[in-house]
Amino acid sequence: MPTIIGTDEVLSLSRRIILPFITDQVYGSNAFFYRLNSGGKKRYEGGTHIEAPFMYQELTNGGAFQGYDTMDVSPQETIKNGGWDMKEYAQPITIDRRTLIRMNSSQAVANELSVRGEQAAMQMASNLGTDLSRSEGSSGTGSDLKKITGMQAVIDAGGNTTAYAGLTRSSNTYLNAQIDSSTTTLTLTALRTAVGNCTFGAHAPTLIRSRIEQYNRYWSLCVTNQRFMVGQGETDAGLANAGFRNLAFDGIPWIVDDKVADGPNTSNSKIELLNENVFELAIFAGQDFTMEDGWRKPVNQPGAMTHFLFWNGEVVCTAPQLQGALTAIAA
């Protein structure tokens, strides 16, 4: 039985207003994936996987010489290739004939298909953001090897994953991130030490991220020490414009990202220090939130239709040693 809207004169004669966009109430902050998707994306035509050379030591057979001095010209092995498999994600959009007929009205300000498509894109971004932060993926030892390689594998020194990019960490120590698993109380000194450990020459962290409880602890440290920053110059403008509030430490934006993995327990996340310059969001064959052609109709359900949203890619970090984390902060 239909639900009658017009129970009085005003409702009977007035049109309902349905906003033509969907309001996110469930997916939360997804700041790191937003940054990668905005600025760290690279497209590849196809192929089964990506390989990248890791230069793991310096050449030792060069240097100063004089006159007829002889030099060592023997070849040296200084490079190993790491590899990342392409990953596939899909999000179904299903709708029935009855719903389509009922929505086929000028009164339906919000187009049903548009709303369903927008939510599907939100869900896929949420899935990618969760896996980016919490999965090990094919570079780790996790049971689900279909996921993108996440920060559990990237920001690690063997505690979560014994390998990265197909190379073992014990034999290739340059793949080890800078992990502080002993500091339990957040201090400015601990943060400065962590940033310093991730700094090599001109390479330094460009982003600090955590869940809200660690962000609040840092905020309290700033207020207590009268070192809080004011003005847009002390925050990241790109993140601010995208709706992500952030503080700064040593000029590095600190953001809240609900997807960050647990630290010492479920109530306290890790504090991650990321150098985004060595991350790449690889997209394969143009499959970047792409809708398939046409709807699929099952033979035994009249009018029901299913559509798919696709994403094919992988997240690549070419210098895990530039990344770091405080994993035990609980106070």
N, C-alpha and C positions, 0 to 999 in steps of 0.2 A: 504494500500500500504506500502511495507517495506521501511524503511529509509536506503538509501545507504550510507555505511560508506566510501568506497573507492572513494573519489572524486578527488584524485590525485594519482600519482604513489607511493608516500611514504605510504599513507594510504591504498592503494589497496594491497600493498605487505607486509605491516607490521601488526603484531598481536597486538590487544589491550591488555593492561595489566590491569586486574581488581584485586585489592588487595583482598586476601582471608580472610578478616576480615571486620567487620562492625565498622565504626567509630562513636562514640557517639557524637551527636551534639545537643541533645534535653533533655536528662534526668537529667543532672546536678549532683551536689554532693549529695551523699547519705551515709555520713560517719558513722552515728550511726548504721544504719542497717548493714553496712559492718562490723563494730566491733562486733555486736551481732552475725552475721552470721559466723564470723571467730572464735570467742572464747567463746561465751555464749550459745552454742547450746546443747540441751539435747533431746534424742530421747525416745519416748514412743511407746509401741506396739499398743495401741489402747485405747478404753474407750471413754466415752462421754465428760468428763471434767477433770480438774486437781483441786485438793484441797491441801491447805497448811495451817498448823497451825500457827496462830499469837499468841504469848505469850504477853498478854497485861498488865500484872502486875506481881510483884514479890511475892514469897511466904512469908507470914508474921508469920508463926508459928514455926520458927526455931530460934536457937541462943545458947548462952552460957548457961550452967547449972552446977549444983554442987550437988553431993550426991543424995539425994532422991527428988530433985526438980521435980515437975510435968510439963509436957509440953502439949501444945495444939496439938492434933493429928487429929483434924477434917479436912476432905478433903476441898480443896480450888479450886474454879473454876478460872483458870488463862489463859485458852487457848480457842480461837475461830477459827473455820476453815473458810477460804475464798475460793472462787472457781472461776475458769475461764473456759468458754466453749471453745471447739475446734472450730476454724474458718477455712473456706475453701476459697481458691482462685483458679481461673482457667484463663488461657490465651489461646484463640484459635489461631491456625495456619491454614490458609486456602490457598489453591493453586489450580489452574485450570489445566486441561490436556494440553491446548495449551501452557501454560508457561513451563510446564515440558518438552514438546517436544522441545521447542525452546532452553531450557537450557541444553538439552542432547547433549553436544558437548565438545570436548577436548579443545575448545577455551574458554569455560566457566570456567575460573580459580576459580571463586567464586561459590561454589555450592549453588544453590538456596535454597535448604532445610536447609542447615547449616546456611545460613544468616537469613532465616526466623526464625529458632529456636533460634538463638542468640538474635535476636531482641525481640522475645517473652519473653525470660528470662530477658532481660533488662527491658521490660515493666512491668513484674511481680515484679521485684525488686523495680522498681520505685513506683508501686502501694503500695507495702508493706511499703516502706520507707515513703511515704506520709501519709498513715494511721497510721503508728507507731508514727509519729510526731504530726499529726493534728486531729486524730479521738478520740472520746470518747469511741466508741465500746460498748460492752454489759455491761461494768462496769459504764457507764455514763447514761446520759439522752438523748443522741442523737437519732435521728430517725432511723439511720442505725445501727442495732444491729448485722449485719453480719461481721463487720470489726474487725480486731484485736484491742485489748485494747491499745489505744495510750497514748502519753504523756499528752494530755489534761485531761485524767482521772488520770494518775499516779501522775504527778507533779501538785497537786491541793490541796486546803484546803476547798473545798466546793463551790468555785466560779463558776467552770464549771460543776462539777459533785457532787452530794450529796452522792454518794456511790462508793465504790471500792471493787472488789472481792466479790460482793454480800452483803457487810456489809455497813451500813450507817456511814458516817463520823461524824455526830453529836453525835452518841452514842459510836463511836470507834475513839477517837481523835488521836490515834497512827497511823491512816491512813492518817493524814494530812501532806502534804509536807511543806517545809519552803518557803513561798511566800512573796516577797517584792513587793507590788503593789503601793508603795508611792514614791520611789526614781525615779526621772525623768532624772537625769544627771549622767553619768557614771564617777565614781571616783575610785581610788585604795582603798580608805577607804570603799566605798560601796561594792566593790568586796570582801575585806577581811572580812567584817561583814557577807556577804552572805555565804562565805565558812565556817566561824566559826559557823553559825547557822545550817549548815548541817553536822557538825563534832560532833560525839558522841564517846568518847573514841578513839579507834583505827580505827573507821569508819569515812572516810572522802571522799569527792568527788574525782573521778578519771578522770573526763572529764567535760570540759566546752564547750558548743556549742552554736552557733548562726548563723544567716545569715551574709553576708559580711559587712553590714553597722555597726553592733555592733563590729565585729572583727576589722574593721578599726579604730573605736573609741579607742579600747584597744591598738592597735598598736600605735596610736598617743599619748596616755598616756605614753606608754613605752619610746617613743622617747623623749617626752617633759621632762620626769623625769630621762632620761638617765638610764633607767632600762631595756632596751631591752637585750635579751639574745642572745648569740652567741654560735655556736657549736651544734652538734647533741645531746649532753647530756642534753640540755634544751628543746628538742622537743621529741615527741613520735616517736620512730624509726619505730614501726609497721605502724603507719599512714603515715609517710614519705615514707616508701617503697611502700605503696599502692597508692601514688600519692596525698595524702591529706596534704597540707601544714598546719603547726600549730605553734602557739606561746605557751608560758607557763605562768601561774600565780601560784605562790607558788608551783611550780613543777607540776601543773596540766595542761595537754595539752588543749589548746583552739583551736577548729577547726571550720571551716566554713562548715555548712550543709544547703543546700538550702531548705531542707524540714522543718526546724524549723517553728513553728506556729507564727502568728503575735503577737506582743506585744501590745503597745498602739494604733498602727495603721498599715496599710498595708505596710508602708515604714520602719517600725522598728519591728524587731522580738523580741521574748523573748530571754533572756540569761539564759540558763538552766545549772544547776550544777548537774551532775549525779554521783551516786555511782554505777558503773557497776557490782560490786561484788554481788549485790542482784537482778540482772536481769537475766532472763533465756529465751532463745528462744526455746520454746517447739515444737518439731516436732512429729506429730502423724503418726504411721503406715508407716514410711519411705517415706511419701509423701513430699519430699523436692525438689522442681523443678524437678518433675518426669513426664516423658512423658507417656501417656497411650499407651496400646498395640494396634497397628493397626490404620488404617485411617477409618474415617466415610465417606461414599459416598451417597449423596442424590439421590433418585430415579429419580428426574426430572431434574438433571443437569449432563449431560454426562461428566465424567472425573474429575469433581470437587471433591476435597478431603479436609476434615477438621480433624485436630489433636488437642489435648489439652495438655497443660502443667499444672500440678497441684501442689498446696502447701496446706498442712493441718497443722495447728499449732496455737500457741498463744504466746503472750509475757507476762511474769509473773514478777511482782516486789514484792518481799516478805518484803520490808521495804520502803514504800513510804515516811516515815518520814525522811529518809536520803537524799531525793532529794530536790532540791530547784530551784527557778527561780526569776529573776528580770524581772517583766512584764511591767514596765512603762518607761523604758529608751528610751528617744527620743533625747538626746543631749549628 
